[in-house]
């Protein structure tokens, strides 16, 4: 969700190993599917809301729940659905009530 682009199985595995050993050690993710659109019986586009709780900052303090959007293209191969493209974006945090920027969002 931080905009890091990773290619290849080893690079992806290394990145997630480091994340799950660190700031995501206690994290839990909930994805709520908004829609699935089938382009063919073997190709689907998935759109979902995501919420991640339990993330820690670099100093070990708790991070508020992170909310965002997940978009994936899936392909069915040998009877199994596989992710062939996956993108997610984190929604910006809402300004604190009464802050100068809060009035712009109300």
Secondary structure as GFF3:
##gff-version 3
##sequence-region A 1 106
A	DSSP	alpha_helix	9	21	.	.	.	ID=ss1
A	DSSP	beta_strand	28	40	.	.	.	ID=ss2
A	DSSP	beta_strand	43	53	.	.	.	ID=ss3
A	DSSP	beta_strand	66	77	.	.	.	ID=ss4
A	DSSP	beta_strand	80	90	.	.	.	ID=ss5
A	DSSP	alpha_helix	102	105	.	.	.	ID=ss6
###
